[in-house]
């Protein structure tokens, strides 16, 4: 089973070492996360108007719902307030904001009963973020916007932490994905035809670890963890926030989790922003993570919605 550290008081250096060894850290809501949740709820409720966001799916055609998310999610992702809120979340959780870099946050939605599981509301199959060109030093930060239950959150599949899974990551190039697939997410309703890295062998979904945190509760885990969206049959749409971080020293020193099975190309390294001034990592450092030259039509940093 995955070791879960609750309300740990470890230093950030020690915490990262444990995260790179497969542990998961969970924290109760803090002033910074509650502020982030309230800001996000404001945007969500404004978008849905008189409808309850968690049950709006039962009162809207799916095409209209997807169009609403296609407007809401980019506004959230690129809102300048989000960057300020992430900086405070990192500071309050003990990260060194001079050396911690984050990517823009994502607002995720997991609708109930297979209402919308593709495109803009993609229901993630078992995967590692490292299959999607994330570096091995990446950490994922995840929290619910509204309270969740065990059957609408995330599942970790701990037996695969260091066990290779046959997968399609060798055909995935991050820059090509940026150029050809990311902007079209809202167009995929009912069926998602975009080619994404998936397991190419049967995954034993159990045993699995599900962590149910209240709204504003923070979960931190390694990009190496095999995890998936729990099939949502709760009757309510799950809204969650996630963002990713790297620490400058880990990037320079190539410190991180073990690579069990990732063979993708390209790197997300240019996406990260320093928590203090929102500057990017040096280009030569980012380029050093490229294992093959970028393709001619490469989009190194995507500017639209995820």
C-alpha positions as CSV (number, residue, x, y, z in Angstrom):
1,X,0.0,0.0,0.0
2,X,1.0,3.6,-0.5
3,X,2.4,5.2,2.6
4,X,0.4,8.3,3.4
5,X,1.8,11.1,5.6
6,X,-0.8,13.2,7.2
7,X,0.0,16.7,8.5
8,X,3.7,16.0,8.3
9,X,6.1,18.5,9.8
10,X,9.1,17.4,7.7
11,X,11.2,20.0,6.0
12,X,10.5,20.5,2.3
13,X,13.9,18.8,1.5
14,X,12.9,15.8,3.5
15,X,9.4,15.8,2.2
16,X,10.6,15.8,-1.4
17,X,12.9,12.9,-0.7
18,X,10.0,10.9,0.7
19,X,7.7,11.9,-2.2
20,X,10.4,10.7,-4.7
21,X,10.3,7.3,-2.8
22,X,6.5,7.0,-3.4
23,X,5.0,8.4,-0.3
24,X,1.9,10.7,-0.5
25,X,1.5,13.7,1.8
26,X,-1.9,15.1,2.9
27,X,-2.7,18.3,4.7
28,X,-5.8,19.7,6.2
29,X,-7.2,23.0,4.8
30,X,-5.1,26.0,5.5
31,X,-5.9,29.7,5.1
32,X,-4.1,29.8,1.7
33,X,-5.9,26.8,0.3
34,X,-9.3,28.0,1.6
35,X,-8.6,31.3,-0.1
36,X,-7.8,29.5,-3.3
37,X,-11.0,27.4,-3.0
38,X,-13.2,30.5,-2.4
39,X,-11.7,32.3,-5.4
40,X,-12.3,29.3,-7.6
41,X,-15.8,28.7,-6.3
42,X,-16.6,32.3,-7.3
43,X,-15.5,31.8,-10.9
44,X,-17.4,28.5,-11.1
45,X,-20.6,29.8,-9.6
46,X,-20.5,32.8,-11.9
47,X,-20.2,30.6,-14.9
48,X,-23.1,28.3,-13.9
49,X,-25.4,31.1,-12.8
50,X,-28.5,29.9,-11.0
51,X,-27.5,26.2,-11.3
52,X,-25.7,24.3,-8.6
53,X,-22.3,23.5,-10.3
54,X,-22.2,20.0,-8.7
55,X,-25.5,19.0,-10.3
56,X,-25.7,21.3,-13.3
57,X,-25.0,18.4,-15.6
58,X,-28.6,17.2,-15.1
59,X,-30.0,20.4,-16.4
60,X,-27.8,21.2,-19.4
61,X,-27.3,19.5,-22.8
62,X,-23.8,18.0,-22.9
63,X,-22.7,20.3,-25.7
64,X,-23.7,23.4,-23.8
65,X,-21.9,22.1,-20.7
66,X,-18.7,21.4,-22.7
67,X,-18.9,24.9,-24.2
68,X,-19.3,26.4,-20.7
69,X,-16.2,24.6,-19.5
70,X,-14.3,25.6,-22.6
71,X,-14.8,29.2,-21.5
72,X,-14.4,28.7,-17.7
73,X,-11.2,26.7,-17.6
74,X,-9.0,29.0,-19.6
75,X,-10.2,32.0,-17.5
76,X,-9.2,30.1,-14.4
77,X,-5.9,28.8,-15.8
78,X,-4.7,32.3,-16.9
79,X,-6.2,34.4,-14.2
80,X,-3.3,36.4,-12.6
81,X,-4.8,35.8,-9.1
82,X,-4.2,32.1,-9.4
83,X,-0.4,32.6,-9.5
84,X,-0.5,34.7,-6.4
85,X,-2.7,32.2,-4.6
86,X,-0.3,29.3,-5.5
87,X,2.6,31.3,-4.2
88,X,0.9,31.5,-0.8
89,X,-0.1,27.8,-0.8
90,X,3.6,26.9,-1.4
91,X,4.8,29.3,1.3
92,X,2.3,28.0,3.8
93,X,3.3,24.4,3.1
94,X,6.9,25.1,3.7
95,X,8.3,25.2,0.2
96,X,11.2,27.5,-0.6
97,X,9.5,30.0,-2.9
98,X,12.9,31.3,-4.2
99,X,13.6,27.8,-5.6
100,X,10.2,26.3,-6.2
101,X,8.7,26.6,-9.7
102,X,5.1,25.8,-10.6
103,X,3.0,25.4,-13.7
104,X,-0.3,27.2,-14.2
105,X,-3.2,25.5,-12.3
106,X,-5.8,23.3,-13.9
107,X,-9.5,23.2,-12.9
108,X,-10.6,19.6,-13.4
109,X,-14.2,18.4,-13.6
110,X,-15.3,14.8,-13.2
111,X,-19.0,14.5,-14.1
112,X,-21.1,11.7,-12.7
113,X,-22.5,8.7,-14.6
114,X,-20.5,9.1,-17.8
115,X,-22.2,12.4,-18.7
116,X,-19.0,13.9,-20.1
117,X,-15.7,12.0,-19.8
118,X,-13.9,13.2,-22.9
119,X,-12.1,16.3,-24.1
120,X,-12.5,19.3,-21.8
121,X,-13.7,16.9,-18.9
122,X,-11.4,14.0,-19.7
123,X,-11.7,11.1,-17.2
124,X,-8.1,9.9,-16.8
125,X,-7.3,6.2,-17.3
126,X,-4.5,4.8,-15.1
127,X,-1.4,6.8,-16.1
128,X,1.8,8.4,-14.8
129,X,2.4,12.1,-15.5
130,X,5.9,11.0,-16.6
131,X,4.3,9.4,-19.6
132,X,3.3,13.0,-20.6
133,X,6.8,14.4,-20.6
134,X,6.8,15.5,-17.0
135,X,10.3,15.3,-15.4
136,X,11.0,12.8,-12.7
137,X,11.4,15.6,-10.2
138,X,7.8,16.9,-10.7
139,X,5.4,16.9,-7.8
140,X,1.7,17.1,-8.2
141,X,-0.5,19.2,-5.8
142,X,-4.2,18.4,-5.8
143,X,-7.2,19.6,-3.8
144,X,-11.0,19.5,-4.1
145,X,-13.0,22.7,-4.6
146,X,-16.1,21.1,-3.1
147,X,-16.1,18.2,-0.7
148,X,-15.6,14.8,-2.4
149,X,-16.5,11.2,-1.5
150,X,-14.5,8.0,-2.2
151,X,-16.3,7.4,-5.5
152,X,-15.5,10.7,-7.2
153,X,-11.9,11.4,-6.4
154,X,-8.5,9.9,-7.4
155,X,-7.2,6.4,-7.1
156,X,-3.5,5.4,-6.7
157,X,-2.3,2.0,-7.9
158,X,0.6,1.4,-5.5
159,X,1.8,-2.0,-6.8
160,X,3.0,-0.2,-9.9
161,X,5.1,2.4,-8.2
162,X,8.3,0.8,-9.4
163,X,6.8,-1.9,-11.6
164,X,7.0,-1.2,-15.3
165,X,3.8,-1.1,-17.3
166,X,3.8,-1.6,-21.0
167,X,2.5,1.8,-22.3
168,X,2.3,4.1,-25.3
169,X,4.5,6.9,-24.1
170,X,7.1,6.2,-26.8
171,X,4.8,7.8,-29.3
172,X,4.1,10.9,-27.2
173,X,6.0,14.1,-27.9
174,X,4.9,17.0,-25.7
175,X,5.7,19.7,-28.2
176,X,3.6,17.9,-30.9
177,X,0.8,17.6,-28.4
178,X,0.9,21.3,-27.8
179,X,0.8,22.1,-31.5
180,X,-1.9,19.7,-32.5
181,X,-4.1,18.5,-29.7
182,X,-4.4,20.7,-26.6
183,X,-6.5,23.5,-28.2
184,X,-9.1,21.1,-29.5
185,X,-10.1,19.6,-26.1
186,X,-13.6,21.1,-26.0
187,X,-14.4,19.6,-29.5
188,X,-14.2,16.0,-28.2
189,X,-17.7,15.1,-26.9
190,X,-18.7,11.5,-26.6
191,X,-15.4,10.2,-28.1
192,X,-11.9,11.5,-27.6
193,X,-9.8,10.7,-30.7
194,X,-6.6,12.3,-29.5
195,X,-3.8,9.7,-29.0
196,X,-2.6,9.8,-25.5
197,X,-0.2,7.4,-23.6
198,X,-2.2,4.6,-22.1
199,X,-1.4,1.2,-20.6
200,X,-1.0,-1.4,-23.2
201,X,-1.5,-4.3,-20.8
202,X,-4.3,-5.0,-18.3
203,X,-3.9,-3.0,-15.1
204,X,-4.9,-4.6,-11.8
205,X,-6.9,-1.6,-10.3
206,X,-7.0,-3.2,-6.9
207,X,-5.5,-2.8,-4.4
208,X,-5.8,0.9,-4.7
209,X,-5.5,3.9,-2.4
210,X,-8.2,6.6,-2.3
211,X,-7.7,9.7,-0.2
212,X,-10.7,11.7,0.6
213,X,-9.8,15.2,1.7
214,X,-12.2,18.1,2.4
215,X,-12.4,21.1,0.1
216,X,-9.1,22.9,0.5
217,X,-7.3,19.8,1.8
218,X,-4.1,19.4,-0.1
219,X,-2.6,16.2,-1.5
220,X,1.0,16.0,-2.8
221,X,2.4,13.1,-4.8
222,X,5.1,12.2,-7.3
223,X,4.5,12.4,-11.1
224,X,5.8,8.8,-11.1
225,X,2.7,7.5,-9.3
226,X,0.3,5.4,-11.4
227,X,-3.1,7.0,-10.7
228,X,-6.5,7.4,-12.3
229,X,-9.9,9.1,-12.0
230,X,-12.3,7.1,-9.9
231,X,-15.4,6.2,-12.1
232,X,-17.8,8.8,-10.7
233,X,-21.2,7.4,-9.7
234,X,-21.7,9.8,-6.8
235,X,-24.4,11.9,-8.5
236,X,-22.3,15.0,-8.2
237,X,-19.6,16.5,-10.4
238,X,-16.2,16.7,-8.8
239,X,-14.4,20.0,-9.2
240,X,-10.7,20.0,-8.3
241,X,-7.6,22.1,-8.7
242,X,-4.1,20.8,-9.5
243,X,-0.8,22.2,-10.3
244,X,2.8,20.8,-10.5
245,X,6.1,21.9,-9.0
246,X,9.8,21.4,-9.5
247,X,12.6,22.5,-7.2
248,X,15.5,24.2,-8.8
249,X,18.1,22.1,-7.0
250,X,16.4,18.9,-8.1
251,X,16.2,20.1,-11.7
252,X,20.0,20.9,-11.7
253,X,21.1,17.8,-9.9
254,X,18.7,15.4,-11.7
255,X,17.1,14.3,-8.5
256,X,13.7,12.7,-8.6
257,X,11.7,9.5,-8.6
258,X,12.8,6.4,-10.5
259,X,11.8,6.1,-14.1
260,X,9.9,2.8,-14.3
261,X,8.7,2.9,-17.9
262,X,8.5,6.4,-19.5
263,X,9.8,6.7,-23.1
264,X,8.2,10.0,-24.2
265,X,10.0,12.9,-25.7
266,X,9.9,16.6,-25.2
267,X,9.7,18.2,-21.7
268,X,7.3,20.2,-19.7
269,X,10.2,22.0,-18.0
270,X,9.6,25.3,-19.8
271,X,6.1,25.5,-18.3
272,X,7.2,26.2,-14.7
273,X,7.3,29.6,-13.2
274,X,9.3,30.7,-10.1
275,X,7.0,31.4,-7.2
276,X,8.6,34.7,-6.3
277,X,8.6,36.6,-9.7
278,X,6.9,34.1,-12.1
279,X,10.1,33.9,-14.3
280,X,10.9,30.7,-16.1
281,X,13.7,28.3,-15.7
282,X,16.8,29.1,-17.8
283,X,16.5,27.9,-21.4
284,X,19.7,26.0,-21.4
285,X,18.6,24.0,-18.4
286,X,15.2,23.2,-20.0
287,X,16.9,22.2,-23.2
288,X,19.2,19.8,-21.4
289,X,16.0,17.7,-20.7
290,X,15.4,17.2,-24.4
291,X,16.5,13.7,-25.4
292,X,15.8,14.3,-29.1
293,X,15.6,17.6,-31.1
294,X,12.2,19.2,-31.1
295,X,10.1,18.6,-34.3
296,X,9.9,21.4,-36.9
297,X,6.4,22.4,-35.9
298,X,7.2,22.2,-32.1
299,X,5.2,24.4,-29.7
300,X,7.5,24.5,-26.7
301,X,5.2,26.4,-24.4
302,X,1.4,26.2,-24.9
303,X,-0.5,29.5,-24.4
304,X,-4.1,28.3,-24.5
305,X,-6.3,26.1,-22.3
306,X,-5.3,22.6,-21.4
